[in-house]
Amino acid sequence: MRLDHVKFTLRVWLARLGLYDRFEHWRMCRHIRPGRPHEADFACFRHLADRAGLFLDVGANFGQSALSFRLFNRSSPIVAFEPNAALAWHLDRIKARLGDGFDYRLEGLGAEPAERTLYFPVVAGVPLSQDATFFPETIHGDGYRDRVYELTGRRHYTIVERVLKIVRLDDLGLRPTIVKLDVQGGELAALQGMPRTIDRDRPVFLIENNPAANAFLTARDYRQLVYRPDRDALVPADGGPVLNYFLVPAERLAEWPTHETKRPAA
């Protein structure tokens, strides 16, 4: 049996004992510690460490992005958006850990105010909340079943539905400097609900790979870049696999080390 599948079996037993949430929170906090964000791209935020603009974590999940951001920026307030109320337990603990500089809203961002149905798989009592989506066809396909098998060693799962509240960022009066956007395919809709915010505040975006969302911002004079840890700089994408893109307003490029201002060490 593969190690990943053994680990998942442990998670199944923890869920049966009512300890799953506590274990997942402990595991996340143990993994995210100084010098080790959950994704390497967050290390780029060290270059804005002396700034106190608002950081929006859109698609907060367990709160891992807020913890990773806080490793490199100790002063910026953080507001997280997570429409899945089942994750409030985790976000309450992130708030206790980070204090008054962190708050969260049990809402999602979209193009229009609405109620939408969120779908996510549950395998042997373990929710795969990181794979929640508004697009049910995503989790009915053979490719998704193969992914579940790779993660869990099991091909059978149930699909849980939750009705969620969706709001427009433009209606909330928030003034973000940085926006992390990872909402399982809903990135473009979230952007379509914040055109006034984008034009007024010109925030930097960190977006999970989504060509339509990237095109929406590049049409508004944003530059599409990727973070290279070996250079500690933002560089143009070279065509290789990319998890996240930085979308930076052209007028804010000077705030960041880029391919034009920083070269790899000789």
N, C-alpha and C positions, 0 to 999 in steps of 0.2 A: 504493500500500500504506500502511495506517495506521502511525503511528509505533510504537504498541504492538506491532504485528505485526513490524515491523523489529527492535525490541528483543528480541522472543522468538526470532527467527531467530538473533540474536547469541548468545543463551543456548544454542540448539541446537548451534552450532559450539563454544562453550566446553565443553559436555558431551562432545562428540566428542573434544576435546583433553585431557579430564581436568582442566579448570580451572574447572568450573562452581561447585563448593563454595567455592573460594577467592574467586571473583568475587562470589558472593552474600554472603559474609561481609564482604568489603571494602565492597560497596555498602550493606549494612545499617549498618555502623559509620560510614560517611561521612554517611549520612542522619541518624542519631541523634547529635546533638551538643548542647551547651548551648543551652537554649531551644527545642530541636526534638525532642520525643519522637516516636515513630512514630505515636502517636495523641494528640490534644490532651487527652484526659481525664486522662492521667498527670500533667499539670501540677498537678492538684488535690492531689497528694501533697506538694507543697511545704508544705502546712499542717500536715503531721505530720513535718516535716524534723528536729525535735529529739527524735523518739521512736525507740526502738530495738527495737520489737516485730517479730516474725517476719513477713516477707512471703512468701506462697506464690504461686508462679507456676504455675498449673495449666493445662497446655496450652502448654508453653514454646516449641514450634516451634524457630526459630533462636536464641532467646534475646533477641528484641527487647524484650519486656516488662521483662526484668531490666535491660537497658541503659537503657530509658526511665525506670524507677523510680529507678535509681541517679542520674540527673541531678538529682533533687529530694530524695533522701534518701540521705545518704552513710553512715549508721551501721547501718541495720536489716539483719540477716542475711536472705538470700534462699535459699529452697529451691524449686527448679523440678521439676515433674513433666512428663515427656514420654515417652509409651510407645513412640514410634517410634524404635527403635535406630539407624535410618539417620541420625538427626539428632545422634547423639552427637559427631560430628566438630565440629559447630558449637558445641555446649554445652561441649566441652573448651576451645575457644578463648574462650568467654565466661568460663569459670572462670579461665583464664590472665590474662584482662584485669581481672576484678573481684577476684581473690584469694580469701583464706580466707572472705570474707563471702558467697560464693556456692557453692552445691552443687546437684547435680541427681540425680534418680532416674529411671531408665528404666522407669517404671511410670505407669499411668493411675489415676485415681480413679473409683470406682464404688460402687454400693449394696452389693455383695457381692464378696469375693475371687473371681477368675475368670480364665480366659484367654479373650480375645475376638479376633476377626479385624478388623483395620483395613484399609480399602480406600482406595486413592488412585490418581488417574490419572497416567499417564506419557505425555507427548506428545513424540514424536520424541526420546526419550531423556531428556527433562527431567521430573523428578518435580514434580508440583504438590502438595507436602506440606501447604501451607496449606489445601488442600481435602480433607484426609484425613477419613474418617468411619467410624463403626461401622455405618452404615446404608447398605448397598449400593444400595438403591432410589434414594437421593439422586443417585447418579452414573450411573444408567441412564436418567434421564428426559430428555425433549427440552429442558426448561429448563436442565438442567445442560450439555447439549451446546452450547446457545446461549452459555452463560457461557464455556465453554472456547474457543469460537470468538472471542468478544469479547476474551479475554485473549491468544490465541495466533494467531488467523487460521487455525486448523486444527480440523476436526471429528472427526478420527479419533484415538483414544487407546486405550491398553491400561490395564487395571486390575490393579494389583499388590496382593497380599494379604500381610499380616504378622500373625502371632499374637502378641498382646501380653499382658502381665501387668497385671491390674487389682487394686487393693487398696482397702481402706476407710481413710479418713483417721483415723477413730476408733481404729484398731488401731495407729497409728504413734507415739503419744505426743507429737505436735507441738502447739505452743501458738501459733497464728497470731494476729496483730493485724489483718492485711489479707490478703485472698485475691482474686487475679485468677483468674477462671474463664472459660475460652474453650475448649471441647472439642467444637465442631462438633455441637451438639445433645445432648450427653451431660451437660449441666449439672445437670439435675434428679437424675439417677442419682448424680452426684458428691456432691450435697448430701445425698441419702438415706443416704450412707455416713459422714456426719459429724454426726449430731444431737447427740451428747454434746459434741463440740468446739464446736458453735454455742452450746449452752446454757451451757457452762462459760466460754468465752473471748469470746463475742460479737464475733467479728471483723467488720470492714467488708468488704463484697464489691464488686468491680468485675466485672460479668457482661455478656457479650455478650447482646444482646437475646434473652431467652427467657422468655415469659410464665409458663410452668409453674414455672421456677426462681424467678422473682420472687414468684409467689404462695406458694411454699413458705416463703420468708423473711418476707413481709409477715404471714403467719399466725403468725409467731414474734416479732411486734412490731418488725419492721424497717420503715424508711421508704424508699420508692422515689424516688430523685432522679436528676437528670442534671446534669452539669457544664456551665456556660456560661462559656467563656473571656472573653467581654466583661465579665462581672461578677466573674470569678474566684471563683465561688460555686456551691454546689449548689442547684438549684431544682426544683420539681415539674415533671414532664414536661407539655408543653403540647399533646400530641397530634401533634406533628410527627415526622419521621423521627429515630430515635435508634439509634446504633451500640451504645453501652454504657450500662448503668444502674449507679449506686451504690446499694447496699442498706446502709443505716446503722442500727444498733440505735437505738431511740428514746432510750435513755439516753446515747448517745454523740453526739447531734446537736450538743451545745455545743462539741465539739472542732473542728467544721468551720464555715467561713463558709457560711451558708445564706441562702435568700430572706428569712428572718426577721431575720438579723443583718447583712446587707450588701446595699446597694442599688447600682444602677449610678450612675456619676458623673453629676452634672448637666451 
